[in-house]
Amino acid sequence: MEINEAGHVQITGMVPNNTTLNTLRTKITQVLPGYTIKYQIIALPWHEITQIRTDLDATQEKTAQISSELLAHTIKLQNIINTLTKTTTNPQLAASLNTLQQVQASLMQRLTSIEDELMSPTQLLLRWINYNSISFKQNTAFAYPEQAQIKLKTLANLLAKAPQQLRIKVVGYTDILGNNSLNQWLALQRSLVVIEHLTRLGVPRKRLLSIGKYTEHIITKDPIETTHHRRIKFELIQ
């Protein structure tokens, strides 16, 4: 049930027989007096509905498998393109590689779209968590403010669609320099800054758990690269 573009109540679905359909129409009219109601309901026996669901599940599983295989081949193609682009001195080949790269990028975008259509809200949320983090410069300032805002807005939207019982750990980290106690406090403060942004975007505070882990999960001990540790990672609590 939804409100369509014309402002009418739109009812879409399937029922086992015409008797159920007529009963449904009567009850909806009683509950929503005065509304214009548009129906797109098919009357099908339960065994046919069950078969449709079974066929749909099988189709989704097969499509997901094909999508995964295409993604793997596409990544290999991208690596080949990158290698050839760095080594070629032939202008014509370079132009062809650029065209191929554009086609590859378009394919990747389409594959992502297919995955989005196949995934549940929980799966979409988990995928986002696995591939995203928020970087910091120093103290509690975002390293890339615009990018951080976009990421947090996306996360807030995914959380809004996911089951309400799902919660998120917002885990703060620091670099490996400086005082341990101060870094532990700073890691927690970074977590709280991100939580504040998420609550402003409408995420209930009870769905967010703040944690500071200081230098756990060290990426590198190279002093030049320690800025990689100044980040927020997310973990799903189910």
Order of alpha helices (4+ residues) and beta strands (2+ residues): beta-beta-alpha-beta-alpha-alpha-alpha-beta-alpha-beta-alpha-beta-beta
